Amino acid sequence: MSDENRFLCETIELARANIARGGRPFGAVVVKNGEVIAVGVNEIHSTNDPTAHAELTAIRAASRKLGSPSLEGCVVYASGHPCPMCMAAMRMAGIGKVTYAYSNDDGAPYGLSTASVYADLAKPFAEQSMTIRYQPLRLEQHPDIYADWKRSQDTRG
């Protein structure tokens, strides 16, 4: 069995164990240099946190283990097609590869597809189901928080 299939099997076993605990059928592992450094399952049922997806719980654990927000060089294996939130988080963390075992088409009959979210996000802001609006506002005494942040970084370094 290839390493990729072994890691995918691990995600499916994590998902199955999560079902047994009353959770959703999603598991994920983060791998670096061929070694699993973190695992996660969907914890929405136990935490009431809508962001507690398997990929995000695994990313959080991996970042803590590595002591860094950067997960460059890591690969994520997931039982199901990662949602847009998880895909964005993986990109923000520097993950360069994602492999998953079950597609959105596989999950659709069970209400477990995020294809409609992907489709909505592909539309221009004005056409999306959520109102998204840019409202430029600056504090008079602190007109640029980005410049303030940059200065704080420069004085620390």
MARBA-998225 format. One record per residue (C-alpha): residue in three letters; x, y, z. Coordinates in Angstrom, 3 decimals, decimal comma, always signed. Example, Ala and Ser with C-alpha at 12.3 -4.5 7.8 and 13.67 -1.06 7.14 Angstrom:
2
<site><vexmar>ALA</vexmar><u>+12,300</u><v>-4,500</v><w>+7,800</w></site>
<site><vexmar>SER</vexmar><u>+13,670</u><v>-1,060</v><w>+7,140</w></site>
//
This chain:
157
<site><vexmar>MET</vexmar><u>+0,000</u><v>+0,000</v><w>+0,000</w></site>
<site><vexmar>SER</vexmar><u>+1,344</u><v>+3,422</v><w>-0,918</w></site>
<site><vexmar>ASP</vexmar><u>+1,986</u><v>+6,017</v><w>+1,778</w></site>
<site><vexmar>GLU</vexmar><u>-0,748</u><v>+8,163</v><w>+0,257</w></site>
<site><vexmar>ASN</vexmar><u>-3,307</u><v>+5,374</v><w>+0,569</w></site>
<site><vexmar>ARG</vexmar><u>-2,118</u><v>+4,551</v><w>+4,087</w></site>
<site><vexmar>PHE</vexmar><u>-2,630</u><v>+8,173</v><w>+5,174</w></site>
<site><vexmar>LEU</vexmar><u>-6,047</u><v>+8,297</v><w>+3,484</w></site>
<site><vexmar>CYS</vexmar><u>-7,022</u><v>+5,066</v><w>+5,270</w></site>
<site><vexmar>GLU</vexmar><u>-6,022</u><v>+6,724</v><w>+8,539</w></site>
<site><vexmar>THR</vexmar><u>-8,319</u><v>+9,671</v><w>+7,795</w></site>
<site><vexmar>ILE</vexmar><u>-11,210</u><v>+7,316</v><w>+7,087</w></site>
<site><vexmar>GLU</vexmar><u>-10,592</u><v>+5,445</v><w>+10,350</w></site>
<site><vexmar>LEU</vexmar><u>-10,528</u><v>+8,766</v><w>+12,222</w></site>
<site><vexmar>ALA</vexmar><u>-13,837</u><v>+9,676</v><w>+10,555</w></site>
<site><vexmar>ARG</vexmar><u>-15,379</u><v>+6,323</v><w>+11,473</w></site>
<site><vexmar>ALA</vexmar><u>-14,284</u><v>+6,710</v><w>+15,098</w></site>
<site><vexmar>ASN</vexmar><u>-15,775</u><v>+10,208</v><w>+15,114</w></site>
<site><vexmar>ILE</vexmar><u>-19,111</u><v>+8,807</v><w>+13,898</w></site>
<site><vexmar>ALA</vexmar><u>-19,042</u><v>+6,386</v><w>+16,849</w></site>
<site><vexmar>ARG</vexmar><u>-18,669</u><v>+9,416</v><w>+19,170</w></site>
<site><vexmar>GLY</vexmar><u>-21,666</u><v>+11,133</v><w>+17,600</w></site>
<site><vexmar>GLY</vexmar><u>-19,644</u><v>+13,318</v><w>+15,239</w></site>
<site><vexmar>ARG</vexmar><u>-19,552</u><v>+13,904</v><w>+11,532</w></site>
<site><vexmar>PRO</vexmar><u>-17,648</u><v>+11,558</v><w>+9,186</w></site>
<site><vexmar>PHE</vexmar><u>-14,530</u><v>+13,656</v><w>+8,704</w></site>
<site><vexmar>GLY</vexmar><u>-10,917</u><v>+13,061</v><w>+9,687</w></site>
<site><vexmar>ALA</vexmar><u>-7,619</u><v>+14,599</v><w>+8,599</w></site>
<site><vexmar>VAL</vexmar><u>-3,903</u><v>+14,074</v><w>+9,082</w></site>
<site><vexmar>VAL</vexmar><u>-1,010</u><v>+16,455</v><w>+8,540</w></site>
<site><vexmar>VAL</vexmar><u>+2,143</u><v>+14,780</v><w>+7,271</w></site>
<site><vexmar>LYS</vexmar><u>+5,667</u><v>+16,173</v><w>+7,104</w></site>
<site><vexmar>ASN</vexmar><u>+8,608</u><v>+14,255</v><w>+5,685</w></site>
<site><vexmar>GLY</vexmar><u>+6,502</u><v>+11,093</v><w>+5,507</w></site>
<site><vexmar>GLU</vexmar><u>+5,501</u><v>+11,231</v><w>+9,182</w></site>
<site><vexmar>VAL</vexmar><u>+2,087</u><v>+12,056</v><w>+10,650</w></site>
<site><vexmar>ILE</vexmar><u>+2,618</u><v>+15,079</v><w>+12,871</w></site>
<site><vexmar>ALA</vexmar><u>-1,024</u><v>+15,827</v><w>+13,709</w></site>
<site><vexmar>VAL</vexmar><u>-4,523</u><v>+14,439</v><w>+13,333</w></site>
<site><vexmar>GLY</vexmar><u>-7,951</u><v>+15,988</v><w>+13,619</w></site>
<site><vexmar>VAL</vexmar><u>-11,618</u><v>+15,153</v><w>+13,399</w></site>
<site><vexmar>ASN</vexmar><u>-14,692</u><v>+17,269</v><w>+12,900</w></site>
<site><vexmar>GLU</vexmar><u>-15,554</u><v>+18,553</v><w>+16,394</w></site>
<site><vexmar>ILE</vexmar><u>-18,567</u><v>+20,707</v><w>+15,561</w></site>
<site><vexmar>HIS</vexmar><u>-20,863</u><v>+18,333</v><w>+17,493</w></site>
<site><vexmar>SER</vexmar><u>-18,834</u><v>+18,509</v><w>+20,696</w></site>
<site><vexmar>THR</vexmar><u>-17,738</u><v>+22,153</v><w>+20,617</w></site>
<site><vexmar>ASN</vexmar><u>-20,576</u><v>+23,940</v><w>+18,796</w></site>
<site><vexmar>ASP</vexmar><u>-17,773</u><v>+25,667</v><w>+16,893</w></site>
<site><vexmar>PRO</vexmar><u>-18,667</u><v>+25,852</v><w>+13,196</w></site>
<site><vexmar>THR</vexmar><u>-14,961</u><v>+26,166</v><w>+12,330</w></site>
<site><vexmar>ALA</vexmar><u>-13,982</u><v>+22,926</v><w>+14,089</w></site>
<site><vexmar>HIS</vexmar><u>-13,585</u><v>+20,975</v><w>+10,854</w></site>
<site><vexmar>ALA</vexmar><u>-11,191</u><v>+18,016</v><w>+10,757</w></site>
<site><vexmar>GLU</vexmar><u>-8,654</u><v>+19,846</v><w>+8,598</w></site>
<site><vexmar>LEU</vexmar><u>-8,646</u><v>+22,888</v><w>+10,871</w></site>
<site><vexmar>THR</vexmar><u>-8,294</u><v>+20,872</v><w>+14,066</w></site>
<site><vexmar>ALA</vexmar><u>-5,378</u><v>+19,010</v><w>+12,454</w></site>
<site><vexmar>ILE</vexmar><u>-3,787</u><v>+22,266</v><w>+11,248</w></site>
<site><vexmar>ARG</vexmar><u>-4,090</u><v>+23,789</v><w>+14,726</w></site>
<site><vexmar>ALA</vexmar><u>-2,460</u><v>+20,714</v><w>+16,285</w></site>
<site><vexmar>ALA</vexmar><u>+0,332</u><v>+20,701</v><w>+13,679</w></site>
<site><vexmar>SER</vexmar><u>+1,073</u><v>+24,392</v><w>+14,195</w></site>
<site><vexmar>ARG</vexmar><u>+1,272</u><v>+23,865</v><w>+17,956</w></site>
<site><vexmar>LYS</vexmar><u>+3,556</u><v>+20,844</v><w>+17,518</w></site>
<site><vexmar>LEU</vexmar><u>+5,871</u><v>+22,682</v><w>+15,113</w></site>
<site><vexmar>GLY</vexmar><u>+5,687</u><v>+25,931</v><w>+17,082</w></site>
<site><vexmar>SER</vexmar><u>+4,930</u><v>+27,884</v><w>+13,910</w></site>
<site><vexmar>PRO</vexmar><u>+1,980</u><v>+29,161</v><w>+11,895</w></site>
<site><vexmar>SER</vexmar><u>+3,846</u><v>+28,044</v><w>+8,763</w></site>
<site><vexmar>LEU</vexmar><u>+3,179</u><v>+24,495</v><w>+7,646</w></site>
<site><vexmar>GLU</vexmar><u>+5,310</u><v>+24,689</v><w>+4,525</w></site>
<site><vexmar>GLY</vexmar><u>+6,483</u><v>+21,233</v><w>+3,520</w></site>
<site><vexmar>CYS</vexmar><u>+3,390</u><v>+19,603</v><w>+5,005</w></site>
<site><vexmar>VAL</vexmar><u>+0,732</u><v>+17,593</v><w>+3,203</w></site>
<site><vexmar>VAL</vexmar><u>-2,867</u><v>+17,264</v><w>+4,371</w></site>
<site><vexmar>TYR</vexmar><u>-4,848</u><v>+14,075</v><w>+3,833</w></site>
<site><vexmar>ALA</vexmar><u>-8,583</u><v>+14,333</v><w>+4,439</w></site>
<site><vexmar>SER</vexmar><u>-11,415</u><v>+11,846</v><w>+4,414</w></site>
<site><vexmar>GLY</vexmar><u>-13,715</u><v>+14,238</v><w>+2,544</w></site>
<site><vexmar>HIS</vexmar><u>-13,410</u><v>+17,091</v><w>+0,059</w></site>
<site><vexmar>PRO</vexmar><u>-12,216</u><v>+20,048</v><w>+2,143</w></site>
<site><vexmar>CYS</vexmar><u>-14,611</u><v>+22,981</v><w>+2,261</w></site>
<site><vexmar>PRO</vexmar><u>-13,554</u><v>+26,455</v><w>+1,077</w></site>
<site><vexmar>MET</vexmar><u>-12,755</u><v>+27,552</v><w>+4,653</w></site>
<site><vexmar>CYS</vexmar><u>-10,392</u><v>+24,620</v><w>+5,124</w></site>
<site><vexmar>MET</vexmar><u>-8,817</u><v>+25,070</v><w>+1,689</w></site>
<site><vexmar>ALA</vexmar><u>-8,177</u><v>+28,732</v><w>+2,445</w></site>
<site><vexmar>ALA</vexmar><u>-6,685</u><v>+27,918</v><w>+5,850</w></site>
<site><vexmar>MET</vexmar><u>-4,373</u><v>+25,333</v><w>+4,290</w></site>
<site><vexmar>ARG</vexmar><u>-3,197</u><v>+27,865</v><w>+1,714</w></site>
<site><vexmar>MET</vexmar><u>-2,690</u><v>+30,518</v><w>+4,397</w></site>
<site><vexmar>ALA</vexmar><u>-0,598</u><v>+28,002</v><w>+6,377</w></site>
<site><vexmar>GLY</vexmar><u>+1,616</u><v>+27,266</v><w>+3,367</w></site>
<site><vexmar>ILE</vexmar><u>+0,482</u><v>+23,687</v><w>+2,809</w></site>
<site><vexmar>GLY</vexmar><u>+1,383</u><v>+22,700</v><w>-0,734</w></site>
<site><vexmar>LYS</vexmar><u>-0,598</u><v>+19,505</v><w>-1,249</w></site>
<site><vexmar>VAL</vexmar><u>-4,010</u><v>+18,153</v><w>-0,237</w></site>
<site><vexmar>THR</vexmar><u>-5,406</u><v>+14,717</v><w>-1,017</w></site>
<site><vexmar>TYR</vexmar><u>-8,901</u><v>+13,528</v><w>-0,084</w></site>
<site><vexmar>ALA</vexmar><u>-10,786</u><v>+10,223</v><w>-0,293</w></site>
<site><vexmar>TYR</vexmar><u>-14,461</u><v>+11,198</v><w>-0,672</w></site>
<site><vexmar>SER</vexmar><u>-15,699</u><v>+13,834</v><w>-3,139</w></site>
<site><vexmar>ASN</vexmar><u>-18,459</u><v>+16,398</v><w>-2,846</w></site>
<site><vexmar>ASP</vexmar><u>-20,453</u><v>+14,173</v><w>-5,207</w></site>
<site><vexmar>ASP</vexmar><u>-20,018</u><v>+11,280</v><w>-2,749</w></site>
<site><vexmar>GLY</vexmar><u>-21,280</u><v>+13,441</v><w>+0,124</w></site>
<site><vexmar>ALA</vexmar><u>-24,152</u><v>+15,197</v><w>-1,677</w></site>
<site><vexmar>PRO</vexmar><u>-26,834</u><v>+12,522</v><w>-1,089</w></site>
<site><vexmar>TYR</vexmar><u>-26,144</u><v>+12,832</v><w>+2,655</w></site>
<site><vexmar>GLY</vexmar><u>-26,068</u><v>+16,621</v><w>+2,889</w></site>
<site><vexmar>LEU</vexmar><u>-22,269</u><v>+16,567</v><w>+3,212</w></site>
<site><vexmar>SER</vexmar><u>-21,267</u><v>+18,483</v><w>+0,072</w></site>
<site><vexmar>THR</vexmar><u>-19,862</u><v>+21,998</v><w>+0,054</w></site>
<site><vexmar>ALA</vexmar><u>-20,135</u><v>+22,373</v><w>-3,730</w></site>
<site><vexmar>SER</vexmar><u>-22,820</u><v>+25,058</v><w>-3,360</w></site>
<site><vexmar>VAL</vexmar><u>-20,505</u><v>+27,100</v><w>-1,124</w></site>
<site><vexmar>TYR</vexmar><u>-17,731</u><v>+26,882</v><w>-3,710</w></site>
<site><vexmar>ALA</vexmar><u>-20,199</u><v>+27,988</v><w>-6,404</w></site>
<site><vexmar>ASP</vexmar><u>-21,436</u><v>+30,921</v><w>-4,326</w></site>
<site><vexmar>LEU</vexmar><u>-17,889</u><v>+32,087</v><w>-3,549</w></site>
<site><vexmar>ALA</vexmar><u>-17,037</u><v>+32,047</v><w>-7,257</w></site>
<site><vexmar>LYS</vexmar><u>-19,607</u><v>+34,780</v><w>-7,906</w></site>
<site><vexmar>PRO</vexmar><u>-18,822</u><v>+38,506</v><w>-7,674</w></site>
<site><vexmar>PHE</vexmar><u>-19,461</u><v>+39,882</v><w>-4,171</w></site>
<site><vexmar>ALA</vexmar><u>-22,675</u><v>+41,627</v><w>-5,265</w></site>
<site><vexmar>GLU</vexmar><u>-24,157</u><v>+38,283</v><w>-6,407</w></site>
<site><vexmar>GLN</vexmar><u>-23,227</u><v>+36,135</v><w>-3,405</w></site>
<site><vexmar>SER</vexmar><u>-25,785</u><v>+34,976</v><w>-0,854</w></site>
<site><vexmar>MET</vexmar><u>-23,973</u><v>+36,812</v><w>+1,958</w></site>
<site><vexmar>THR</vexmar><u>-23,808</u><v>+40,608</v><w>+1,921</w></site>
<site><vexmar>ILE</vexmar><u>-20,180</u><v>+41,671</v><w>+1,595</w></site>
<site><vexmar>ARG</vexmar><u>-19,413</u><v>+45,371</v><w>+1,681</w></site>
<site><vexmar>TYR</vexmar><u>-16,240</u><v>+47,442</v><w>+1,867</w></site>
<site><vexmar>GLN</vexmar><u>-16,700</u><v>+50,395</v><w>+4,235</w></site>
<site><vexmar>PRO</vexmar><u>-13,472</u><v>+52,413</v><w>+4,444</w></site>
<site><vexmar>LEU</vexmar><u>-13,031</u><v>+53,884</v><w>+7,907</w></site>
<site><vexmar>ARG</vexmar><u>-9,926</u><v>+55,170</v><w>+9,655</w></site>
<site><vexmar>LEU</vexmar><u>-9,395</u><v>+56,400</v><w>+13,192</w></site>
<site><vexmar>GLU</vexmar><u>-8,244</u><v>+60,001</v><w>+13,175</w></site>
<site><vexmar>GLN</vexmar><u>-5,550</u><v>+59,416</v><w>+15,825</w></site>
<site><vexmar>HIS</vexmar><u>-4,401</u><v>+56,126</v><w>+14,221</w></site>
<site><vexmar>PRO</vexmar><u>-5,060</u><v>+56,367</v><w>+10,476</w></site>
<site><vexmar>ASP</vexmar><u>-3,277</u><v>+53,207</v><w>+9,313</w></site>
<site><vexmar>ILE</vexmar><u>-3,308</u><v>+49,992</v><w>+11,349</w></site>
<site><vexmar>TYR</vexmar><u>-1,247</u><v>+48,214</v><w>+8,703</w></site>
<site><vexmar>ALA</vexmar><u>+1,560</u><v>+50,773</v><w>+8,948</w></site>
<site><vexmar>ASP</vexmar><u>+1,315</u><v>+50,568</v><w>+12,751</w></site>
<site><vexmar>TRP</vexmar><u>+1,708</u><v>+46,806</v><w>+12,552</w></site>
<site><vexmar>LYS</vexmar><u>+4,692</u><v>+47,075</v><w>+10,193</w></site>
<site><vexmar>ARG</vexmar><u>+6,422</u><v>+49,522</v><w>+12,537</w></site>
<site><vexmar>SER</vexmar><u>+5,815</u><v>+47,184</v><w>+15,491</w></site>
<site><vexmar>GLN</vexmar><u>+7,400</u><v>+44,326</v><w>+13,532</w></site>
<site><vexmar>ASP</vexmar><u>+10,400</u><v>+46,454</v><w>+12,536</w></site>
<site><vexmar>THR</vexmar><u>+11,088</u><v>+47,444</v><w>+16,172</w></site>
<site><vexmar>ARG</vexmar><u>+10,921</u><v>+43,787</v><w>+17,318</w></site>
<site><vexmar>GLY</vexmar><u>+13,323</u><v>+42,469</v><w>+14,715</w></site>
//
